[in-house]
Amino acid sequence: MSLDKVYEKVVERNQGEEEFHQAVEEVLESIEPAMEKHPEFADAKVVERLVEPERQIIFRVPWKDDDGEVHVNRGFRVQFNSAIGPYKGGIRFHPSVYIGIIKFLGFEQIFKNSLTGIAMGGGKGGSDFNPKGKSDDEIMRFCQNFMNELYRHIGPDTDVPAGDIGVGGREIGYMYGQYRKIRNRFEGVLTGKTPEWGGSLVRPEATGYGLVYFTQEMLNSNNIDLKGKDVLLSGSGNVAQYALEKCIEQGANVVTLSDSDGTIYDPEGIDEEKKEYVFELKQERRGRIREYAEKYDVEYVEDGKPWGFDADIALPSATQNEIQEEDAQKLTDNDIIAVGEGANMPSTPAAIEIYQQNDILYGPAKACNAGGVAVSGLEMAQNSQRESWTFEEVDKRLHGIMKNIHETCYKTSRKYGDEGNLAMGANVGGFVKVAKAMLDQGVI
Ligand code: NDP
């Protein structure tokens, strides 16, 4: 079956799951050169098998709020592909979550995990639960009830979930506690744990730091320095916070941050002291980014996005499809040099086309944001060995992994005839390894 036909079938069999269609299309469009080089992949119907999750679990999550009222949410875990290792991928709590979002994220995760060089398959989970405005007790009860079902499907050698949007250290703690209680086992079944009880240092920082490391590699290979550049950063959650920290450390000037209510623009740049304020605002008070504008008397655009402001580099780190065609046009009009994706699939296909037509350096999410899952892989290794590595050790390994991922993407793009196309390099680089493993293991 041609790749076009495979895509048509995916759309037909997974109706209404637009984000999943988009993620599949983006990969299938770029793996043609690999299929030509490896006719054995088509013979074994590797792609047809790859686009079908190995297992999809949907479950009920009832929980009680502080007034005693019962609510019912829906939980998901999609175990997409385990050809090169146990399923691995985060859990997202956000009201927009449905099976199409979890499948898009799980599908992307297969290639991302493959690129890290660590033995991890692809999976993803979540719920349409909205953590915003909930009390700590409500969050705890929800997480416990979520784990009351999830525990039977996961395990340190089966499936190892982590955090994502709406799931940070607090939620991982409540879920881990419930798993331990039910299973009576203290084992490395979730990553993103607190270092005192099995977590890895640098895991909270990993995605944001990794994004900046990758972006630096991409710039350096074009003889451009990150230092002194103005950066548009979106989001103000886990990824954005640590991308901000690393940008400051590397001498770049972050001028925007956002949340789902709006965007702040601080042309002087967010320095160390302002960064500490953002950390306290978001990690402790769980407040809104609007408060930053009030405190530092800078511009705030309600419902606005960062992409119209003048800068050199864009690091979208909030959510999928946050850069639409018209946003990409604004970036182009402002002579942006590079886009590095911290969020998963933040650019629409039309936006990516604009980057490519205008020679904007483009680092795709599955390469740029792989640092999070890479350090999750290192957390699994530390758990298995019952060891804890130092911050410096883990950070050094993370940096090495991000450099390797960049090199893999670059070399693959050259080998398959489109030098410098890192999106193609990431897709083909991630794909070939998984496809070969599937061939080796037979039709199962
Ligand atoms: P967080 O929940 O910590 O932060 C998400 C941020 O994005 C918040 O500022 C949030 O604003 C904003 N946001 C979320 N949804 C929307 C929306 N629909 N419109 C506008 N803003 C929105 O999540 P993370 O930082 O962990 O994740 C951000 C992105 O990075 C996601 O795409 C995630 O899949 C990806 N990612 C995360 C990894 C990780 O290790 N955490 C690893 C790899 C990828 P508000 O608070 O108002 O909702």
Residues whose N, C-alpha, C, O or C-beta is under 5 A from the ligand:
A	BS01	NDP	G163 D164 I165 G166 T207 G235 S236 G237 N238 V239 A240 S258 D259 S260 D261 S317 A318 T319 Q320 G342 A343 N344 N369 G372
